Amino acid sequence: MKKVFFVVSLVILLSSQLYAAQSTIIDVEGYACMGDDKSRKQTEQAAMADAKRSAAGRAMTYLKSETQVKDYVLEKDIFNAYAQATVKVIQELEKTWAKDADSGDCYRIRIKAEIVPDENAMKKAAQAKDFAEDPAAPLKVKLWTDKQEYKEGDKVKIYLKGNKPFYARILYKDAAGNLLQLLPNPYRGENYFNGGVIYEIPSGNDRFDLEVSPPFGQENILIYAATSALGDINLGAQGNVYRVKSKSADVPLLTRGLKVEDRVDGRKDLPSEFSEEVLSIKTGRSN
């Protein structure tokens, strides 16, 4: 079958990684009762604070059980990063009031929370040798292209590699702000990747090429990856890739709506490791 060319314009600017993030996402509950000293609003705030504490604690417990890197200093840096983590509420899943025989009116809230480790501490950990290759370390997915600069007519190759198995979504944002999903696409629906393997895009069943053409300008390649299946975004057909119909500002949050599945051992609601990378890109004319 004749290969269909999908023309986009992009040029990598050096190895310019503008943004990189690793985090842990988990569903947790918080609980608080009014008693004699709290209003309903204060009780709701206390339950939310309880949920956030629980999220941070469970993330650290998970990290200690799953992360067993050989380098003690690296392991210490990772734990320090999570000890100073910020807890962000992605979604409020359930909220209920109930009457307790001993404590009176009580409030329970279930949230999906993202535990974001301290950026400086994670940067320090990332300086360690083989940090991005160690399958015992938190999920880390690298994203790069085949050369540093492209000119009009060149074809761009994107590469990705994770330190452990992961699900991924790869997006392309052009200079006009249009957002396209390169992977999964109509001909390559699989988005689960093995760790330690370099993957190339486009390749395999992909039926598009990334060919540099006008208009030129700064653009981005983005990857969202997690150890659980990613949340859905609204897509529409556009040739051999997808056009993202969801608002650009909503895509990170929707993607973080992970579909946590039961583990083989029967455990539920375990944290999911998350990794996000963005490459700054721009186009250039032929000399």
C-alpha positions as CSV (number, residue, x, y, z in Angstrom):
1,M,0.0,0.0,0.0
2,K,1.3,3.4,-0.9
3,K,2.6,5.3,2.1
4,V,0.8,8.5,2.9
5,F,2.9,11.5,3.7
6,F,1.8,13.7,6.5
7,V,3.6,17.0,6.3
8,V,4.4,19.0,9.4
9,S,7.0,21.6,10.0
10,L,9.6,21.2,12.7
11,V,13.2,21.7,13.6
12,I,14.9,20.7,16.8
13,L,16.7,23.5,18.6
14,L,19.8,21.9,19.9
15,S,18.8,19.3,22.5
16,S,16.6,21.8,24.1
17,Q,14.5,20.0,26.7
18,L,12.3,22.7,28.1
19,Y,10.4,20.7,30.7
20,A,10.7,17.4,32.4
21,A,8.6,16.0,35.2
22,Q,8.3,12.8,37.2
23,S,5.5,12.2,39.6
24,T,3.3,9.6,41.3
25,I,-0.5,9.5,40.9
26,I,-2.9,7.8,43.3
27,D,-6.5,7.6,44.5
28,V,-6.9,8.2,48.2
29,E,-9.5,9.1,50.8
30,G,-9.6,11.8,53.5
31,Y,-11.9,11.8,56.5
32,A,-12.9,14.3,59.2
33,C,-15.8,15.0,61.7
34,M,-17.3,18.2,62.9
35,G,-17.3,17.6,66.6
36,D,-17.8,20.7,68.7
37,D,-15.0,22.8,67.2
38,K,-15.4,22.7,63.4
39,S,-17.9,24.2,60.9
40,R,-18.9,22.1,57.9
41,K,-16.5,24.1,55.7
42,Q,-13.6,23.5,58.2
43,T,-14.5,19.8,58.3
44,E,-14.3,19.6,54.5
45,Q,-11.0,21.4,54.6
46,A,-9.7,19.0,57.3
47,A,-10.8,15.9,55.2
48,M,-9.0,17.3,52.2
49,A,-5.8,17.9,54.2
50,D,-6.1,14.3,55.5
51,A,-6.4,13.0,52.0
52,K,-3.3,14.9,50.9
53,R,-1.3,13.6,53.9
54,S,-2.5,10.1,53.0
55,A,-1.4,10.6,49.3
56,A,2.1,11.7,50.3
57,G,2.5,8.9,52.8
58,R,1.3,6.2,50.4
59,A,3.4,7.5,47.6
60,M,6.5,7.3,49.9
61,T,5.6,3.8,51.0
62,Y,5.2,2.7,47.4
63,L,8.4,4.3,46.4
64,K,10.4,2.5,49.2
65,S,8.9,-0.8,48.2
66,E,9.3,-0.4,44.4
67,T,12.5,1.6,44.2
68,Q,15.6,-0.4,45.1
69,V,18.4,1.2,43.1
70,K,21.9,-0.1,43.7
71,D,23.4,3.4,44.3
72,Y,22.7,4.3,48.0
73,V,23.3,8.0,47.4
74,L,20.9,8.0,44.4
75,E,18.3,6.2,46.5
76,K,18.7,8.8,49.3
77,D,18.3,11.7,46.8
78,I,15.1,10.2,45.4
79,F,13.6,9.7,48.8
80,N,14.6,13.2,49.8
81,A,12.8,14.5,46.7
82,Y,9.6,12.8,47.6
83,A,9.9,13.8,51.3
84,Q,9.7,17.4,50.0
85,A,7.0,16.7,47.5
86,T,4.0,18.8,46.6
87,V,0.5,17.2,46.5
88,K,-1.7,18.4,43.7
89,V,-5.4,17.5,43.5
90,I,-6.2,16.2,40.0
91,Q,-9.8,15.3,40.6
92,E,-12.3,15.1,43.4
93,L,-13.9,11.7,42.8
94,E,-16.4,11.4,45.7
95,K,-17.7,13.6,48.4
96,T,-20.2,12.5,51.1
97,W,-21.5,13.5,54.5
98,A,-22.6,10.9,57.0
99,K,-23.8,10.7,60.6
100,D,-21.4,8.9,63.0
101,A,-22.9,7.7,66.3
102,D,-19.9,9.0,68.3
103,S,-18.5,11.9,66.3
104,G,-21.6,13.4,64.8
105,D,-21.6,14.7,61.2
106,C,-18.5,13.4,59.3
107,Y,-17.2,14.1,55.8
108,R,-15.4,11.8,53.5
109,I,-13.7,12.7,50.3
110,R,-11.9,10.6,47.7
111,I,-9.4,12.3,45.4
112,K,-7.0,11.5,42.6
113,A,-3.8,13.2,43.6
114,E,-0.4,13.8,41.9
115,I,2.6,13.7,44.2
116,V,5.3,15.9,42.5
117,P,8.8,15.4,44.0
118,D,11.0,18.4,44.8
119,E,12.5,19.6,41.4
120,N,16.0,20.5,42.7
121,A,16.3,17.2,44.6
122,M,15.2,15.2,41.5
123,K,17.7,17.1,39.3
124,K,20.4,16.1,41.7
125,A,19.3,12.5,41.5
126,A,19.2,12.7,37.7
127,Q,22.9,13.5,37.7
128,A,23.8,10.0,38.9
129,K,25.2,7.6,36.4
130,D,22.5,5.4,34.7
131,F,19.7,7.1,36.6
132,A,17.5,7.2,33.5
133,E,18.3,3.5,32.7
134,D,17.7,1.9,36.0
135,P,14.4,0.0,36.0
136,A,14.3,0.2,39.8
137,A,14.2,4.0,39.7
138,P,11.0,6.0,39.2
139,L,9.6,5.9,35.7
140,K,11.7,8.1,33.3
141,V,11.1,8.3,29.6
142,K,13.6,10.0,27.3
143,L,12.5,11.8,24.1
144,W,14.9,12.9,21.4
145,T,15.2,13.3,17.6
146,D,17.8,12.1,15.1
147,K,19.8,15.3,14.7
148,Q,19.9,18.8,16.2
149,E,18.7,20.9,13.2
150,Y,16.4,20.4,10.3
151,K,15.8,22.3,7.1
152,E,12.9,22.5,4.7
153,G,12.2,19.1,3.1
154,D,14.0,17.1,5.8
155,K,12.2,14.2,7.5
156,V,12.3,14.1,11.2
157,K,12.6,10.9,13.3
158,I,11.5,10.9,17.0
159,Y,12.9,8.4,19.5
160,L,11.7,7.4,22.9
161,K,13.1,5.0,25.6
162,G,11.9,4.3,29.1
163,N,13.6,2.7,32.1
164,K,10.7,0.3,32.6
165,P,7.5,-0.7,30.8
166,F,5.1,2.2,30.2
167,Y,2.1,3.6,28.3
168,A,2.6,6.7,26.2
169,R,0.9,9.4,24.3
170,I,3.0,11.6,21.9
171,L,1.7,14.9,20.7
172,Y,2.9,17.6,18.3
173,K,2.1,21.3,18.7
174,D,2.8,23.5,15.7
175,A,3.6,27.2,15.7
176,A,-0.1,28.1,15.2
177,G,-1.0,26.2,18.4
178,N,-2.7,23.3,16.6
179,L,-2.3,20.0,18.6
180,L,-1.9,16.7,16.9
181,Q,-1.6,13.2,18.4
182,L,1.1,11.2,16.6
183,L,0.8,8.1,18.7
184,P,-1.4,6.3,19.1
185,N,-2.7,6.9,15.6
186,P,-5.4,5.3,13.3
187,Y,-2.9,2.7,12.0
188,R,-0.8,2.2,15.2
189,G,-3.1,1.9,18.2
190,E,-0.7,0.1,20.5
191,N,0.8,2.5,23.1
192,Y,2.4,0.1,25.5
193,F,6.2,0.0,25.4
194,N,8.8,-2.2,27.0
195,G,11.5,-0.7,29.1
196,G,15.1,-0.5,27.9
197,V,14.1,-0.5,24.2
198,I,14.5,2.4,21.8
199,Y,11.3,3.1,19.7
200,E,11.2,5.2,16.5
201,I,8.4,7.4,15.3
202,P,7.2,7.2,12.6
203,S,7.9,3.5,11.9
204,G,6.0,0.2,11.7
205,N,2.4,0.7,10.9
206,D,2.6,4.5,11.0
207,R,1.4,6.0,7.6
208,F,2.9,9.5,7.9
209,D,6.2,11.2,7.7
210,L,7.3,14.3,9.6
211,E,8.5,16.5,6.8
212,V,9.7,20.0,7.4
213,S,7.7,22.7,5.5
214,P,6.4,26.2,6.1
215,P,5.3,28.0,8.1
216,F,8.4,28.0,10.3
217,G,8.5,28.8,13.9
218,Q,9.0,27.3,17.4
219,E,6.9,24.2,18.0
220,N,6.8,21.3,20.6
221,I,6.9,17.5,20.7
222,L,5.4,16.2,24.0
223,I,5.2,12.8,25.6
224,Y,3.1,11.7,28.5
225,A,3.9,8.3,30.0
226,A,2.8,6.3,32.9
227,T,2.9,2.8,34.3
228,S,-0.9,2.7,34.1
229,A,-3.1,3.3,31.0
230,L,-3.5,7.0,30.3
231,G,-6.7,9.0,30.6
232,D,-8.7,9.7,27.4
233,I,-8.7,13.0,25.5
234,N,-11.1,14.1,22.8
235,L,-9.7,13.3,19.3
236,G,-10.8,13.8,15.7
237,A,-9.5,12.2,12.5
238,Q,-7.0,14.2,10.5
239,G,-5.3,12.2,7.8
240,N,-3.2,9.4,9.3
241,V,-2.9,11.0,12.7
242,Y,-5.4,12.5,15.2
243,R,-6.4,16.1,15.8
244,V,-6.7,16.9,19.5
245,K,-10.1,18.4,20.0
246,S,-9.7,18.9,23.8
247,K,-8.4,22.3,24.9
248,S,-4.6,22.3,25.1
249,A,-4.8,23.4,28.7
250,D,-7.0,20.4,29.6
251,V,-4.8,17.8,27.9
252,P,-2.3,17.3,30.8
253,L,-5.1,17.0,33.4
254,L,-7.2,14.6,31.2
255,T,-4.1,12.5,30.5
256,R,-3.4,12.2,34.2
257,G,-6.8,10.7,34.7
258,L,-5.1,7.3,34.7
259,K,-7.0,4.1,34.4
260,V,-5.6,2.1,37.3
261,E,-6.2,-1.6,36.8
262,D,-6.0,-4.4,39.3
263,R,-2.6,-5.9,39.7
264,V,-2.0,-9.6,39.1
265,D,-1.6,-10.1,42.9
266,G,-5.1,-8.5,43.4
267,R,-3.9,-5.2,45.0
268,K,-5.9,-2.2,44.0
269,D,-5.4,1.6,43.9
270,L,-1.7,1.4,43.9
271,P,0.2,4.6,42.8
272,S,1.1,4.9,39.2
273,E,4.4,6.4,38.1
274,F,4.1,9.3,35.6
275,S,6.7,11.0,33.4
276,E,6.3,14.0,31.1
277,E,8.8,15.4,28.6
278,V,8.6,18.4,26.2
279,L,11.2,19.2,23.5
280,S,11.4,22.7,22.2
281,I,11.5,22.7,18.4
282,K,11.5,25.2,15.5
283,T,11.8,25.2,11.7
284,G,14.4,26.6,9.4
285,R,14.6,27.3,5.7
286,S,17.1,25.7,3.3
287,N,20.2,27.8,2.7
